């Protein structure tokens, strides 16, 4: 007799190619329209599915996992970050968690450079002027930004994305510096021509640009707090494409408004979609709607990883991208 197909619930719309393949392999319940599931809908999905495919917009905490049915055995997250999932509680309930690491490395690194250029060269201000039809012509002192070449870039978190940023930064003539939980091997440092700073405080105080590229964990929450933000040079800028919780957003807003920090480029926010309204008022801030991984190629590759994780699990093996509590 044929083996029963796994029941899979997907919480958001995914690229057509990914959804088509999911339908071919599993008994899949796709999300239509593409809206965020309510907590009640998530609980219902977790009671009736063998596999749940959530995204970063789904907060799967201990209380929600407690409502999961006995069928649920795998949470195959669509995305690399899993801080929205209580992995330890899931493990205690016998539910595995997998993710999609490494897929969006290059795309996110591209966005880091885009934000650095946008802030330092005042691109949004020029764009707004052109769209408003108020440009009166070239002037020697208009729209003056800063040259990237020769500036110091401090990368906070030198993992896959941080190193991809370093490769791009060197092409722009930036001096690469970094702070990381563990120092890179000498040959990797040499490859990136990167200078290691054991002290984050000392690095931050000497950089022209700070790029946040570390995950959100209990130890990185508000790593860039009010005290560290005050260490930055008043001519320095900060960009964040990682997790909003790493920066104290209120302290950053105060620093920007007071002229203690020259500018910021943000793709992520401490409270999700609830962006500090004062940030929107500042001309020296570039705000993007979490676009770092938003390429067709990247989103399809994420879906392919999800499918491999589910298929491997269905075949009785450990998903290749299983997340282990304590190893985040």
C-alpha contacts under 8 A as a table, 3 or more apart, distances in Angstrom:
res1	aa1	res2	aa2	distance
5	X	25	X	7.59
5	X	26	X	5.41
5	X	27	X	5.87
6	X	26	X	5.47
6	X	27	X	5.85
6	X	28	X	7.99
6	X	50	X	6.04
6	X	51	X	7.30
6	X	314	X	7.33
7	X	26	X	6.40
7	X	27	X	4.81
7	X	28	X	5.84
7	X	29	X	7.76
7	X	48	X	7.88
7	X	49	X	5.19
7	X	50	X	5.12
7	X	51	X	6.34
8	X	26	X	6.64
8	X	27	X	6.06
8	X	28	X	4.61
8	X	29	X	6.16
8	X	49	X	5.66
8	X	50	X	6.05
8	X	51	X	4.74
8	X	52	X	5.84
8	X	53	X	7.23
9	X	28	X	5.80
9	X	29	X	4.76
9	X	30	X	6.36
9	X	45	X	6.42
9	X	49	X	6.15
9	X	51	X	6.46
9	X	52	X	5.06
9	X	53	X	6.05
10	X	13	X	7.53
10	X	28	X	7.43
10	X	29	X	6.20
10	X	30	X	5.23
10	X	31	X	6.09
10	X	52	X	6.21
10	X	53	X	4.66
10	X	54	X	6.26
11	X	30	X	7.13
11	X	31	X	5.68
11	X	36	X	7.26
11	X	37	X	6.46
11	X	42	X	7.85
11	X	52	X	7.73
11	X	53	X	6.21
11	X	54	X	5.24
11	X	55	X	7.08
11	X	58	X	7.98
12	X	30	X	7.39
12	X	31	X	5.20
12	X	32	X	7.68
12	X	34	X	5.58
12	X	35	X	6.67
12	X	36	X	6.76
12	X	37	X	7.89
12	X	54	X	7.26
12	X	55	X	7.23
13	X	30	X	6.95
13	X	31	X	5.49
13	X	32	X	6.77
13	X	33	X	7.52
13	X	34	X	5.24
14	X	18	X	6.37
14	X	19	X	6.19
14	X	299	X	7.83
14	X	303	X	7.50
15	X	18	X	5.39
15	X	19	X	6.39
15	X	296	X	7.87
15	X	299	X	7.04
15	X	300	X	6.28
15	X	303	X	7.89
16	X	19	X	5.15
16	X	20	X	6.02
17	X	20	X	5.21
17	X	21	X	6.33
17	X	300	X	7.21
18	X	21	X	5.28
18	X	22	X	6.22
18	X	300	X	6.35
18	X	303	X	5.54
18	X	304	X	6.77
19	X	22	X	5.04
19	X	23	X	6.24
19	X	30	X	7.56
20	X	23	X	5.23
20	X	24	X	6.39
21	X	24	X	5.03
21	X	25	X	6.40
22	X	25	X	5.31
22	X	26	X	5.81
22	X	28	X	6.61
22	X	307	X	6.97
23	X	26	X	5.54
23	X	27	X	6.49
23	X	28	X	5.75
31	X	34	X	6.12
31	X	35	X	7.80
32	X	35	X	7.51
36	X	57	X	6.87
36	X	58	X	7.49
37	X	40	X	7.89
37	X	41	X	5.67
37	X	42	X	6.10
37	X	58	X	7.33
38	X	41	X	5.11
38	X	42	X	6.26
39	X	42	X	5.09
39	X	43	X	6.18
39	X	64	X	7.95
40	X	43	X	5.09
40	X	44	X	6.22
41	X	44	X	5.08
41	X	45	X	6.15
42	X	45	X	5.04
42	X	46	X	6.16
43	X	46	X	5.14
43	X	47	X	6.34
43	X	64	X	6.25
43	X	65	X	7.97
43	X	67	X	6.25
43	X	68	X	6.52
44	X	47	X	5.18
44	X	48	X	6.54
44	X	68	X	7.98
45	X	48	X	5.46
45	X	49	X	5.92
45	X	52	X	7.34
46	X	49	X	5.56
46	X	50	X	7.96
46	X	51	X	7.99
46	X	52	X	6.66
46	X	65	X	7.83
46	X	67	X	7.49
46	X	68	X	4.82
46	X	69	X	6.22
46	X	72	X	6.25
47	X	67	X	7.02
47	X	68	X	4.72
47	X	69	X	3.95
47	X	70	X	7.30
47	X	71	X	7.02
47	X	72	X	6.91
48	X	69	X	6.56
48	X	71	X	6.78
48	X	72	X	7.43
49	X	52	X	6.40
49	X	69	X	7.92
49	X	71	X	6.18
49	X	72	X	5.55
50	X	71	X	5.02
50	X	72	X	4.25
50	X	73	X	5.67
50	X	74	X	6.72
51	X	72	X	5.76
51	X	73	X	6.21
51	X	74	X	4.84
51	X	75	X	5.75
51	X	76	X	6.88
51	X	310	X	7.67
52	X	72	X	7.44
52	X	74	X	6.49
52	X	75	X	4.83
52	X	76	X	6.09
52	X	77	X	7.75
53	X	75	X	5.98
53	X	76	X	4.94
53	X	77	X	5.32
53	X	78	X	6.31
53	X	306	X	7.90
54	X	57	X	7.80
54	X	58	X	6.13
54	X	75	X	7.29
54	X	76	X	6.99
54	X	77	X	5.17
54	X	78	X	6.00
55	X	58	X	5.73
55	X	77	X	5.94
55	X	78	X	5.13
55	X	79	X	6.37
56	X	59	X	7.37
56	X	78	X	7.75
56	X	79	X	7.05
56	X	81	X	7.32
56	X	82	X	7.47
56	X	84	X	6.29
57	X	84	X	7.87
58	X	84	X	6.80
59	X	84	X	4.99
59	X	85	X	6.29
60	X	64	X	5.92
60	X	65	X	6.70
60	X	84	X	6.05
60	X	85	X	4.75
60	X	86	X	6.34
61	X	64	X	5.40
61	X	65	X	6.24
61	X	84	X	7.37
61	X	85	X	5.90
61	X	86	X	5.12
62	X	65	X	5.05
62	X	66	X	6.13
62	X	86	X	6.02
62	X	89	X	5.93
62	X	90	X	7.67
63	X	66	X	5.14
63	X	67	X	6.86
64	X	67	X	5.31
64	X	68	X	6.89
65	X	68	X	5.17
65	X	89	X	7.34
65	X	90	X	6.54
68	X	72	X	6.62
69	X	72	X	5.90
70	X	73	X	7.76
72	X	75	X	7.86
72	X	95	X	6.69
73	X	94	X	6.65
73	X	95	X	4.46
73	X	96	X	6.09
74	X	95	X	5.31
74	X	96	X	4.69
74	X	97	X	5.78
74	X	98	X	7.61
74	X	310	X	7.83
75	X	95	X	7.06
75	X	96	X	6.17
75	X	97	X	4.75
75	X	98	X	6.37
76	X	97	X	5.87
76	X	98	X	4.84
76	X	99	X	6.08
76	X	306	X	6.05
76	X	309	X	6.93
76	X	310	X	6.86
77	X	80	X	7.58
77	X	82	X	7.42
77	X	97	X	7.14
77	X	98	X	5.81
77	X	99	X	4.80
77	X	100	X	7.13
77	X	306	X	7.04
78	X	99	X	6.26
78	X	100	X	6.37
78	X	302	X	6.41
78	X	303	X	6.75
78	X	306	X	6.31
79	X	82	X	7.64
79	X	99	X	5.78
79	X	100	X	5.13
79	X	101	X	7.15
79	X	302	X	6.63
80	X	99	X	5.20
80	X	100	X	4.68
80	X	101	X	4.62
80	X	102	X	7.44
81	X	84	X	7.68
81	X	99	X	7.29
81	X	215	X	7.49
82	X	85	X	5.40
82	X	87	X	7.76
82	X	99	X	7.22
83	X	86	X	7.24
83	X	216	X	6.88
83	X	217	X	7.33
86	X	89	X	5.58
86	X	90	X	6.31
87	X	90	X	5.08
87	X	91	X	6.16
87	X	97	X	6.62
87	X	323	X	7.62
87	X	324	X	7.61
87	X	325	X	6.04
88	X	91	X	5.14
88	X	92	X	6.35
88	X	325	X	5.43
89	X	92	X	5.02
89	X	93	X	6.38
90	X	93	X	5.12
90	X	94	X	6.39
90	X	95	X	4.94
90	X	96	X	6.69
90	X	97	X	7.44
91	X	94	X	4.98
91	X	95	X	5.16
91	X	96	X	5.95
91	X	97	X	7.77
91	X	325	X	7.78
92	X	95	X	7.33
96	X	322	X	7.02
96	X	323	X	7.67
97	X	322	X	5.70
97	X	323	X	5.51
97	X	324	X	7.79
98	X	306	X	7.98
98	X	309	X	6.95
98	X	319	X	6.79
98	X	320	X	7.95
98	X	321	X	5.20
98	X	322	X	4.09
98	X	323	X	5.21
99	X	305	X	7.97
99	X	306	X	7.18
99	X	321	X	5.72
99	X	322	X	6.65
99	X	323	X	6.84
100	X	103	X	6.62
100	X	302	X	5.83
100	X	305	X	5.80
100	X	306	X	6.67
100	X	321	X	6.63
101	X	104	X	7.71
101	X	321	X	7.41
102	X	105	X	5.51
102	X	160	X	7.19
103	X	106	X	7.87
103	X	298	X	6.15
103	X	301	X	6.43
103	X	302	X	6.19
104	X	107	X	5.20
104	X	108	X	5.93
104	X	293	X	5.50
104	X	298	X	5.69
105	X	108	X	5.44
105	X	109	X	6.21
105	X	160	X	6.36
105	X	161	X	4.97
105	X	164	X	7.00
106	X	109	X	5.08
106	X	110	X	6.16
106	X	161	X	7.05
106	X	164	X	6.44
107	X	110	X	5.16
107	X	111	X	6.47
107	X	292	X	6.38
107	X	293	X	5.56
107	X	294	X	7.59
107	X	295	X	7.12
107	X	298	X	7.27
108	X	111	X	5.01
108	X	112	X	6.34
108	X	161	X	6.97
108	X	241	X	7.01
108	X	292	X	4.62
108	X	293	X	5.59
109	X	112	X	5.03
109	X	113	X	6.59
109	X	161	X	5.94
109	X	162	X	7.47
109	X	164	X	5.80
109	X	165	X	4.96
109	X	168	X	7.83
109	X	292	X	7.97
110	X	113	X	5.37
110	X	114	X	6.27
110	X	165	X	7.51
110	X	292	X	7.98
111	X	114	X	4.79
111	X	115	X	6.11
111	X	241	X	7.55
111	X	291	X	7.86
111	X	292	X	5.54
112	X	115	X	5.26
112	X	116	X	6.22
112	X	165	X	7.03
112	X	211	X	7.44
112	X	239	X	7.03
112	X	240	X	7.57
112	X	241	X	6.56
112	X	292	X	7.94
113	X	116	X	4.97
113	X	117	X	6.11
113	X	165	X	7.39
113	X	168	X	7.52
113	X	169	X	7.59
114	X	117	X	5.23
114	X	118	X	5.98
115	X	118	X	4.89
115	X	119	X	6.05
115	X	239	X	6.73
115	X	265	X	5.34
115	X	266	X	7.59
115	X	286	X	7.21
116	X	119	X	5.42
116	X	120	X	6.04
116	X	209	X	7.88
116	X	239	X	6.81
116	X	265	X	6.90
117	X	120	X	5.31
117	X	121	X	5.59
117	X	122	X	7.75
117	X	123	X	7.54
118	X	121	X	5.53
118	X	122	X	5.53
118	X	123	X	4.82
118	X	124	X	6.58
118	X	265	X	7.72
118	X	286	X	7.13
119	X	122	X	5.15
119	X	123	X	6.86
119	X	124	X	7.95
119	X	237	X	7.66
119	X	263	X	6.37
119	X	264	X	6.57
119	X	265	X	6.27
119	X	284	X	6.75
119	X	285	X	6.84
119	X	286	X	6.42
120	X	145	X	5.50
120	X	146	X	5.48
120	X	147	X	7.56
120	X	148	X	7.78
120	X	237	X	7.75
120	X	263	X	7.75
121	X	143	X	7.79
121	X	144	X	7.21
121	X	145	X	4.41
121	X	146	X	6.01
121	X	147	X	7.75
122	X	125	X	5.56
122	X	126	X	6.66
122	X	143	X	6.72
122	X	144	X	7.67
122	X	145	X	6.04
122	X	284	X	7.52
123	X	126	X	5.24
123	X	127	X	6.15
124	X	127	X	4.93
124	X	128	X	6.02
124	X	286	X	7.19
125	X	128	X	5.20
125	X	129	X	6.29
125	X	143	X	7.86
125	X	283	X	7.10
126	X	129	X	5.15
126	X	130	X	6.31
126	X	143	X	7.08
127	X	130	X	5.19
127	X	131	X	6.14
128	X	131	X	5.12
128	X	132	X	6.02
129	X	132	X	5.15
129	X	133	X	6.20
129	X	134	X	5.51
129	X	135	X	5.79
130	X	133	X	5.08
130	X	134	X	6.40
130	X	135	X	5.87
131	X	134	X	7.92
138	X	142	X	7.21
139	X	142	X	5.26
141	X	144	X	6.23
147	X	150	X	8.00
147	X	151	X	7.85
148	X	151	X	5.67
148	X	172	X	6.62
148	X	173	X	6.85
148	X	174	X	6.31
149	X	172	X	5.94
149	X	173	X	4.31
149	X	174	X	5.27
150	X	173	X	5.77
150	X	174	X	5.23
150	X	175	X	6.26
151	X	173	X	7.68
151	X	174	X	5.22
151	X	175	X	6.02
151	X	207	X	7.92
151	X	208	X	6.00
151	X	209	X	7.65
152	X	174	X	5.89
152	X	175	X	4.73
152	X	176	X	6.27
152	X	177	X	7.05
152	X	206	X	7.84
152	X	207	X	5.19
152	X	208	X	5.16
152	X	209	X	6.32
153	X	169	X	7.79
153	X	174	X	6.32
153	X	175	X	5.90
153	X	176	X	5.21
153	X	177	X	5.89
153	X	178	X	7.99
153	X	207	X	5.94
153	X	208	X	6.14
153	X	209	X	4.77
153	X	210	X	5.87
153	X	211	X	7.32
154	X	176	X	6.37
154	X	177	X	4.68
154	X	178	X	5.14
154	X	179	X	7.46
154	X	203	X	6.83
154	X	204	X	7.00
154	X	207	X	5.80
154	X	208	X	7.75
154	X	209	X	6.10
154	X	210	X	4.72
154	X	211	X	6.21
155	X	158	X	6.58
155	X	162	X	6.37
155	X	166	X	7.89
155	X	176	X	7.50
155	X	177	X	6.16
155	X	178	X	4.51
155	X	179	X	6.39
155	X	210	X	5.97
155	X	211	X	4.92
155	X	212	X	6.28
155	X	213	X	6.85
156	X	162	X	7.54
156	X	178	X	5.90
156	X	179	X	5.22
156	X	180	X	6.40
156	X	210	X	7.19
156	X	211	X	6.01
156	X	212	X	4.93
156	X	213	X	5.59
156	X	214	X	6.28
157	X	162	X	5.90
157	X	178	X	7.14
157	X	179	X	6.16
157	X	180	X	4.98
157	X	181	X	7.49
157	X	212	X	6.76
157	X	213	X	4.94
157	X	214	X	4.44
158	X	161	X	7.04
158	X	162	X	4.27
158	X	163	X	5.62
158	X	178	X	6.64
158	X	179	X	7.04
158	X	180	X	5.73
158	X	213	X	7.15
158	X	214	X	7.57
159	X	162	X	5.12
159	X	163	X	6.02
159	X	213	X	7.80
159	X	214	X	7.63
160	X	163	X	5.35
160	X	164	X	6.24
161	X	164	X	4.96
161	X	165	X	6.16
161	X	213	X	6.66
162	X	165	X	5.06
162	X	166	X	6.26
162	X	213	X	5.76
163	X	166	X	4.86
163	X	167	X	6.36
163	X	192	X	7.46
164	X	167	X	5.23
164	X	168	X	6.58
165	X	168	X	5.23
165	X	169	X	6.00
166	X	169	X	4.95
166	X	170	X	6.26
166	X	176	X	6.30
166	X	192	X	6.25
166	X	194	X	7.80
167	X	170	X	5.55
167	X	171	X	6.88
167	X	192	X	6.34
168	X	171	X	5.29
168	X	172	X	6.77
169	X	172	X	5.18
169	X	173	X	6.52
169	X	174	X	5.32
169	X	175	X	7.55
169	X	176	X	7.07
170	X	173	X	5.02
170	X	174	X	5.32
170	X	175	X	6.80
170	X	176	X	7.10
170	X	192	X	7.68
171	X	174	X	7.49
175	X	194	X	7.58
176	X	192	X	7.52
176	X	193	X	6.68
176	X	194	X	4.87
176	X	195	X	6.43
177	X	194	X	5.19
177	X	195	X	4.55
177	X	196	X	5.95
177	X	197	X	7.22
177	X	203	X	7.77
178	X	194	X	6.84
178	X	195	X	6.23
178	X	196	X	5.19
178	X	197	X	6.06
178	X	203	X	7.67
179	X	183	X	7.83
179	X	196	X	6.02
179	X	197	X	5.24
179	X	198	X	6.30
179	X	199	X	7.34
179	X	200	X	6.06
179	X	203	X	7.46
180	X	183	X	6.11
180	X	198	X	7.70
183	X	196	X	6.94
184	X	188	X	6.17
184	X	189	X	6.11
185	X	188	X	5.31
185	X	189	X	6.33
186	X	189	X	5.08
186	X	190	X	6.11
187	X	190	X	5.00
187	X	191	X	6.13
188	X	191	X	5.00
188	X	192	X	6.45
189	X	192	X	5.34
189	X	193	X	5.74
189	X	194	X	5.13
189	X	195	X	7.16
190	X	193	X	4.76
190	X	194	X	6.60
191	X	194	X	7.82
197	X	200	X	6.54
197	X	202	X	7.41
197	X	203	X	5.99
199	X	202	X	5.36
199	X	203	X	6.41
200	X	203	X	5.11
200	X	204	X	6.04
201	X	204	X	5.32
201	X	205	X	6.27
201	X	228	X	6.40
201	X	231	X	7.15
202	X	205	X	5.33
202	X	206	X	6.65
203	X	206	X	5.44
203	X	207	X	6.35
204	X	207	X	5.51
204	X	210	X	7.07
204	X	228	X	7.27
204	X	231	X	6.50
204	X	232	X	5.69
205	X	231	X	4.91
205	X	232	X	4.74
205	X	233	X	6.20
206	X	232	X	7.20
206	X	233	X	7.09
207	X	210	X	6.51
207	X	232	X	7.27
207	X	233	X	7.35
207	X	236	X	6.81
208	X	233	X	7.16
208	X	235	X	6.86
208	X	236	X	4.42
208	X	237	X	6.45
209	X	236	X	5.50
209	X	237	X	4.94
209	X	238	X	5.65
209	X	239	X	7.73
210	X	236	X	7.73
210	X	237	X	6.41
210	X	238	X	4.64
210	X	239	X	6.30
211	X	238	X	5.90
211	X	239	X	4.94
211	X	240	X	5.93
212	X	238	X	7.71
212	X	239	X	6.28
212	X	240	X	4.81
212	X	241	X	6.65
212	X	242	X	6.22
212	X	246	X	7.89
213	X	240	X	6.94
213	X	241	X	6.58
213	X	242	X	5.09
214	X	220	X	7.78
214	X	242	X	6.10
214	X	243	X	7.52
214	X	246	X	7.99
215	X	220	X	7.32
215	X	242	X	6.29
215	X	243	X	6.24
215	X	246	X	7.90
216	X	219	X	7.90
216	X	220	X	5.67
216	X	221	X	6.24
216	X	242	X	7.91
216	X	243	X	5.80
216	X	245	X	6.46
216	X	246	X	6.19
217	X	220	X	5.19
217	X	221	X	6.20
217	X	328	X	7.84
218	X	221	X	5.47
219	X	223	X	7.48
220	X	223	X	4.87
220	X	245	X	7.97
220	X	246	X	5.67
221	X	245	X	5.54
221	X	246	X	4.80
221	X	247	X	7.34
222	X	225	X	4.97
222	X	245	X	6.03
222	X	246	X	4.53
222	X	247	X	4.81
222	X	248	X	5.11
223	X	246	X	5.36
223	X	247	X	6.29
223	X	248	X	7.89
224	X	227	X	7.83
224	X	228	X	5.60
224	X	229	X	6.12
224	X	246	X	6.14
224	X	247	X	4.71
224	X	248	X	6.27
225	X	228	X	5.41
225	X	229	X	6.07
225	X	247	X	6.13
225	X	248	X	5.13
225	X	251	X	6.94
226	X	229	X	5.15
226	X	230	X	6.23
226	X	248	X	6.70
226	X	251	X	5.12
226	X	252	X	7.18
227	X	230	X	5.28
227	X	231	X	6.70
228	X	231	X	5.06
228	X	232	X	7.03
229	X	232	X	5.50
229	X	251	X	7.58
229	X	252	X	6.87
229	X	255	X	7.41
229	X	261	X	7.92
230	X	233	X	7.89
230	X	255	X	7.32
230	X	260	X	7.00
232	X	236	X	6.40
232	X	260	X	7.74
232	X	261	X	6.82
233	X	236	X	5.17
233	X	260	X	7.28
233	X	261	X	6.71
234	X	259	X	6.63
234	X	260	X	4.64
234	X	261	X	4.59
234	X	262	X	5.65
235	X	260	X	7.92
235	X	261	X	6.27
235	X	262	X	4.95
236	X	261	X	5.86
236	X	262	X	5.38
236	X	263	X	7.00
237	X	261	X	6.28
237	X	262	X	5.44
237	X	263	X	4.63
237	X	264	X	5.36
237	X	265	X	7.90
238	X	263	X	6.61
238	X	264	X	4.81
238	X	265	X	6.41
239	X	264	X	5.50
239	X	265	X	4.46
239	X	266	X	5.60
240	X	243	X	7.18
240	X	244	X	7.27
240	X	265	X	6.47
240	X	266	X	5.02
240	X	267	X	6.17
240	X	268	X	6.61
241	X	244	X	8.00
241	X	266	X	6.43
241	X	267	X	5.10
241	X	268	X	5.92
241	X	290	X	7.73
241	X	292	X	6.40
242	X	267	X	7.87
242	X	268	X	6.72
243	X	246	X	5.95
243	X	268	X	5.75
243	X	269	X	6.94
243	X	270	X	7.38
244	X	247	X	6.01
244	X	249	X	7.77
244	X	268	X	4.77
244	X	269	X	3.89
244	X	270	X	4.01
244	X	271	X	7.28
244	X	272	X	7.58
245	X	248	X	6.86
245	X	249	X	7.94
245	X	269	X	6.82
245	X	270	X	4.39
245	X	271	X	7.58
246	X	270	X	7.58
247	X	252	X	7.36
247	X	270	X	7.18
248	X	251	X	5.39
248	X	252	X	6.18
248	X	270	X	7.39
249	X	252	X	4.97
249	X	253	X	6.09
249	X	269	X	7.45
249	X	270	X	6.33
249	X	276	X	7.52
250	X	253	X	5.08
250	X	254	X	6.29
250	X	276	X	7.42
251	X	254	X	5.12
251	X	255	X	6.19
252	X	255	X	5.08
252	X	256	X	6.16
253	X	256	X	5.20
253	X	257	X	6.14
253	X	276	X	7.93
253	X	278	X	6.98
253	X	279	X	6.06
254	X	257	X	5.19
254	X	258	X	6.06
255	X	258	X	5.15
255	X	259	X	6.18
255	X	260	X	4.97
255	X	261	X	5.66
256	X	259	X	5.20
256	X	260	X	5.97
256	X	261	X	5.04
256	X	262	X	6.55
256	X	263	X	6.52
256	X	264	X	7.93
256	X	282	X	7.94
256	X	284	X	7.89
257	X	260	X	7.67
257	X	282	X	7.36
258	X	261	X	7.75
259	X	262	X	6.24
261	X	264	X	7.98
262	X	284	X	6.98
263	X	284	X	4.85
263	X	285	X	5.55
264	X	284	X	6.70
264	X	285	X	4.85
264	X	286	X	6.33
265	X	285	X	5.78
265	X	286	X	4.61
265	X	287	X	6.06
265	X	288	X	7.98
266	X	269	X	7.25
266	X	285	X	7.76
266	X	286	X	6.24
266	X	287	X	5.09
266	X	288	X	6.21
267	X	287	X	6.11
267	X	288	X	4.71
267	X	289	X	5.90
267	X	290	X	4.70
267	X	291	X	6.52
267	X	292	X	6.81
268	X	272	X	7.17
268	X	288	X	7.62
268	X	289	X	7.25
268	X	290	X	5.52
269	X	272	X	5.28
269	X	273	X	7.11
269	X	274	X	7.72
269	X	275	X	6.39
270	X	275	X	7.76
271	X	274	X	5.37
271	X	275	X	6.71
272	X	275	X	7.06
275	X	279	X	7.49
276	X	279	X	5.59
276	X	280	X	7.41
277	X	280	X	5.40
277	X	281	X	7.08
278	X	281	X	5.32
278	X	282	X	7.05
279	X	282	X	5.61
279	X	285	X	6.93
280	X	285	X	7.49
280	X	287	X	7.60
282	X	285	X	5.71
283	X	286	X	7.91
288	X	291	X	6.46
290	X	293	X	7.78
291	X	294	X	4.97
293	X	298	X	6.50
293	X	299	X	7.36
294	X	298	X	7.01
294	X	299	X	6.92
295	X	298	X	5.21
295	X	299	X	6.20
296	X	299	X	5.33
296	X	300	X	6.19
297	X	300	X	5.38
297	X	301	X	6.20
298	X	301	X	5.11
298	X	302	X	6.17
299	X	302	X	5.04
299	X	303	X	6.36
300	X	303	X	5.06
300	X	304	X	6.26
301	X	304	X	4.96
301	X	305	X	6.31
302	X	305	X	5.19
302	X	306	X	6.38
303	X	306	X	5.00
303	X	307	X	6.27
304	X	307	X	5.10
304	X	308	X	6.24
305	X	308	X	5.07
305	X	309	X	6.18
306	X	309	X	5.15
306	X	310	X	6.27
307	X	310	X	5.14
307	X	311	X	5.92
308	X	311	X	5.07
308	X	312	X	5.90
308	X	319	X	7.61
308	X	320	X	7.90
309	X	312	X	5.29
309	X	313	X	6.19
309	X	319	X	4.61
309	X	320	X	6.12
309	X	321	X	6.63
309	X	322	X	7.91
310	X	313	X	5.06
310	X	314	X	6.05
310	X	319	X	6.93
311	X	314	X	4.95
311	X	315	X	6.23
312	X	315	X	5.13
312	X	316	X	6.67
312	X	317	X	5.50
312	X	318	X	6.62
312	X	319	X	5.49
312	X	320	X	7.55
313	X	316	X	5.22
313	X	317	X	5.05
313	X	318	X	5.73
313	X	319	X	5.43
314	X	317	X	7.30
318	X	322	X	7.07
319	X	322	X	5.26
323	X	327	X	7.47
323	X	328	X	7.38
324	X	327	X	5.58
324	X	328	X	7.14
325	X	328	X	6.58
